[in-house]
Amino acid sequence: MTNPIRPTDNEARALAQSLMVNARFAALGVVTDDGTPLVTRIAFGLCPQGRPVSLVSSLSMHTRALQANPACSLLVGEPGDKGDPLTHPRLSLICRASFVRHGEDGYSELAAHYLRDHPKSKLYIGFSDFAFAQLNVIEGHLNGGFGKAFHLTAEDLGQS
């Protein structure tokens, strides 16, 4: 069997970066403290440096899981209005989470930037249980549609 992963090219890099720029939510995969996988939907954005970020509550199960085990994955890209959903591009990211909490360096800048794309979060961005989860990309896997699979490095995704 031939390798289904194509050599990464500029078109794949551009598509993957576009999926990240245009995403406003993502599926987040974490591992709970008992080793059970959990997937949930989160708000998704990019910080001023272009890295994935989400505003999360410490009351949520996925945040507690990330605090205990920062290894996680994200899925961005939504099916179009027509056709088979599996033919539409999507990007899986393997990440490690870190947190920026109220009062910490960079929080105010991150909050102002985040509010531009997520204005409704102004209702809870000031709550003490909310913090930013910065999702540091290790690698990515792009499915650009049927037969268009690519492995991407953090550098391919503009994450260096």
Contacts in CASP RR format, 6 or more apart in sequence:
PFRMAT RR
TARGET T0000
AUTHOR 0000-0000-0000
METHOD contacts of the structure
MODEL  1
MTNPIRPTDNEARALAQSLMVNARFAALGVVTDDGTPLVTRIAFGLCPQG
RPVSLVSSLSMHTRALQANPACSLLVGEPGDKGDPLTHPRLSLICRASFV
RHGEDGYSELAAHYLRDHPKSKLYIGFSDFAFAQLNVIEGHLNGGFGKAF
HLTAEDLGQS
4 147 0 8 1.000
4 149 0 8 1.000
5 149 0 8 1.000
5 150 0 8 1.000
5 151 0 8 1.000
6 12 0 8 1.000
6 147 0 8 1.000
6 148 0 8 1.000
6 149 0 8 1.000
6 150 0 8 1.000
7 150 0 8 1.000
8 150 0 8 1.000
8 151 0 8 1.000
8 152 0 8 1.000
8 153 0 8 1.000
8 156 0 8 1.000
9 150 0 8 1.000
12 142 0 8 1.000
12 144 0 8 1.000
12 148 0 8 1.000
12 150 0 8 1.000
12 152 0 8 1.000
12 156 0 8 1.000
13 152 0 8 1.000
13 156 0 8 1.000
13 157 0 8 1.000
15 89 0 8 1.000
15 142 0 8 1.000
15 144 0 8 1.000
16 91 0 8 1.000
16 140 0 8 1.000
16 142 0 8 1.000
16 150 0 8 1.000
16 152 0 8 1.000
16 156 0 8 1.000
16 157 0 8 1.000
17 157 0 8 1.000
17 158 0 8 1.000
19 76 0 8 1.000
19 77 0 8 1.000
19 89 0 8 1.000
19 90 0 8 1.000
19 91 0 8 1.000
19 142 0 8 1.000
20 46 0 8 1.000
20 50 0 8 1.000
20 52 0 8 1.000
20 76 0 8 1.000
20 91 0 8 1.000
20 157 0 8 1.000
21 46 0 8 1.000
22 77 0 8 1.000
23 44 0 8 1.000
23 45 0 8 1.000
23 76 0 8 1.000
23 77 0 8 1.000
24 43 0 8 1.000
24 44 0 8 1.000
24 45 0 8 1.000
24 117 0 8 1.000
24 118 0 8 1.000
25 41 0 8 1.000
25 42 0 8 1.000
25 43 0 8 1.000
25 44 0 8 1.000
26 41 0 8 1.000
26 42 0 8 1.000
26 44 0 8 1.000
26 52 0 8 1.000
26 54 0 8 1.000
26 74 0 8 1.000
26 75 0 8 1.000
26 76 0 8 1.000
26 77 0 8 1.000
27 39 0 8 1.000
27 40 0 8 1.000
27 41 0 8 1.000
27 42 0 8 1.000
27 74 0 8 1.000
27 75 0 8 1.000
28 39 0 8 1.000
28 40 0 8 1.000
28 41 0 8 1.000
28 42 0 8 1.000
28 54 0 8 1.000
28 62 0 8 1.000
28 72 0 8 1.000
28 73 0 8 1.000
28 74 0 8 1.000
29 37 0 8 1.000
29 38 0 8 1.000
29 39 0 8 1.000
29 40 0 8 1.000
29 62 0 8 1.000
29 72 0 8 1.000
29 73 0 8 1.000
29 74 0 8 1.000
30 37 0 8 1.000
30 38 0 8 1.000
30 39 0 8 1.000
30 40 0 8 1.000
30 62 0 8 1.000
30 65 0 8 1.000
30 66 0 8 1.000
30 69 0 8 1.000
30 72 0 8 1.000
31 37 0 8 1.000
31 38 0 8 1.000
31 65 0 8 1.000
31 69 0 8 1.000
31 71 0 8 1.000
32 38 0 8 1.000
32 61 0 8 1.000
32 65 0 8 1.000
33 64 0 8 1.000
33 65 0 8 1.000
33 68 0 8 1.000
33 69 0 8 1.000
38 61 0 8 1.000
38 62 0 8 1.000
38 65 0 8 1.000
40 60 0 8 1.000
40 61 0 8 1.000
40 62 0 8 1.000
42 54 0 8 1.000
42 56 0 8 1.000
42 62 0 8 1.000
43 54 0 8 1.000
43 55 0 8 1.000
43 118 0 8 1.000
43 121 0 8 1.000
44 52 0 8 1.000
44 53 0 8 1.000
44 54 0 8 1.000
44 74 0 8 1.000
44 76 0 8 1.000
45 52 0 8 1.000
45 53 0 8 1.000
45 54 0 8 1.000
45 114 0 8 1.000
45 117 0 8 1.000
45 118 0 8 1.000
46 52 0 8 1.000
46 53 0 8 1.000
47 53 0 8 1.000
47 110 0 8 1.000
47 113 0 8 1.000
47 114 0 8 1.000
47 132 0 8 1.000
47 134 0 8 1.000
48 109 0 8 1.000
48 110 0 8 1.000
48 113 0 8 1.000
50 158 0 8 1.000
50 159 0 8 1.000
51 134 0 8 1.000
51 135 0 8 1.000
51 136 0 8 1.000
51 137 0 8 1.000
51 159 0 8 1.000
52 74 0 8 1.000
52 93 0 8 1.000
52 95 0 8 1.000
52 134 0 8 1.000
52 135 0 8 1.000
52 137 0 8 1.000
53 110 0 8 1.000
53 114 0 8 1.000
53 132 0 8 1.000
53 133 0 8 1.000
53 134 0 8 1.000
53 135 0 8 1.000
54 132 0 8 1.000
54 133 0 8 1.000
54 135 0 8 1.000
55 114 0 8 1.000
55 118 0 8 1.000
55 121 0 8 1.000
55 124 0 8 1.000
55 125 0 8 1.000
55 130 0 8 1.000
55 131 0 8 1.000
55 132 0 8 1.000
55 133 0 8 1.000
56 62 0 8 1.000
56 63 0 8 1.000
56 66 0 8 1.000
56 130 0 8 1.000
56 131 0 8 1.000
56 132 0 8 1.000
56 133 0 8 1.000
57 63 0 8 1.000
57 124 0 8 1.000
57 127 0 8 1.000
57 129 0 8 1.000
57 130 0 8 1.000
58 64 0 8 1.000
58 67 0 8 1.000
58 129 0 8 1.000
58 130 0 8 1.000
58 131 0 8 1.000
59 129 0 8 1.000
63 131 0 8 1.000
63 133 0 8 1.000
66 72 0 8 1.000
66 97 0 8 1.000
66 99 0 8 1.000
66 133 0 8 1.000
67 99 0 8 1.000
70 96 0 8 1.000
70 97 0 8 1.000
70 98 0 8 1.000
71 94 0 8 1.000
71 95 0 8 1.000
71 96 0 8 1.000
72 94 0 8 1.000
72 95 0 8 1.000
72 96 0 8 1.000
72 97 0 8 1.000
72 135 0 8 1.000
73 92 0 8 1.000
73 93 0 8 1.000
73 94 0 8 1.000
73 95 0 8 1.000
74 92 0 8 1.000
74 93 0 8 1.000
74 95 0 8 1.000
74 135 0 8 1.000
75 90 0 8 1.000
75 91 0 8 1.000
75 92 0 8 1.000
75 93 0 8 1.000
76 90 0 8 1.000
76 91 0 8 1.000
76 93 0 8 1.000
77 88 0 8 1.000
77 89 0 8 1.000
77 90 0 8 1.000
77 91 0 8 1.000
78 88 0 8 1.000
78 90 0 8 1.000
79 85 0 8 1.000
79 88 0 8 1.000
80 88 0 8 1.000
86 145 0 8 1.000
86 146 0 8 1.000
87 145 0 8 1.000
87 146 0 8 1.000
88 145 0 8 1.000
89 142 0 8 1.000
89 143 0 8 1.000
89 144 0 8 1.000
89 145 0 8 1.000
89 148 0 8 1.000
90 142 0 8 1.000
90 143 0 8 1.000
90 144 0 8 1.000
91 140 0 8 1.000
91 141 0 8 1.000
91 142 0 8 1.000
91 143 0 8 1.000
92 140 0 8 1.000
92 141 0 8 1.000
92 142 0 8 1.000
92 143 0 8 1.000
93 135 0 8 1.000
93 137 0 8 1.000
93 139 0 8 1.000
93 140 0 8 1.000
93 157 0 8 1.000
94 137 0 8 1.000
94 138 0 8 1.000
94 139 0 8 1.000
94 140 0 8 1.000
94 141 0 8 1.000
95 135 0 8 1.000
95 136 0 8 1.000
95 137 0 8 1.000
95 138 0 8 1.000
96 135 0 8 1.000
96 136 0 8 1.000
96 138 0 8 1.000
97 133 0 8 1.000
97 134 0 8 1.000
97 135 0 8 1.000
97 136 0 8 1.000
98 133 0 8 1.000
98 134 0 8 1.000
98 136 0 8 1.000
99 131 0 8 1.000
99 132 0 8 1.000
99 133 0 8 1.000
99 134 0 8 1.000
100 106 0 8 1.000
100 107 0 8 1.000
100 110 0 8 1.000
100 131 0 8 1.000
100 132 0 8 1.000
100 134 0 8 1.000
101 107 0 8 1.000
101 131 0 8 1.000
101 132 0 8 1.000
102 126 0 8 1.000
102 128 0 8 1.000
102 130 0 8 1.000
102 131 0 8 1.000
107 132 0 8 1.000
110 132 0 8 1.000
111 125 0 8 1.000
111 132 0 8 1.000
114 121 0 8 1.000
114 125 0 8 1.000
114 132 0 8 1.000
115 121 0 8 1.000
115 122 0 8 1.000
115 125 0 8 1.000
124 130 0 8 1.000
136 159 0 8 1.000
137 154 0 8 1.000
137 157 0 8 1.000
137 159 0 8 1.000
138 154 0 8 1.000
139 151 0 8 1.000
139 152 0 8 1.000
139 153 0 8 1.000
139 154 0 8 1.000
140 151 0 8 1.000
140 152 0 8 1.000
140 153 0 8 1.000
140 156 0 8 1.000
140 157 0 8 1.000
141 149 0 8 1.000
141 150 0 8 1.000
141 151 0 8 1.000
141 152 0 8 1.000
142 148 0 8 1.000
142 149 0 8 1.000
142 150 0 8 1.000
142 151 0 8 1.000
142 152 0 8 1.000
143 149 0 8 1.000
144 150 0 8 1.000
154 160 0 8 1.000
END
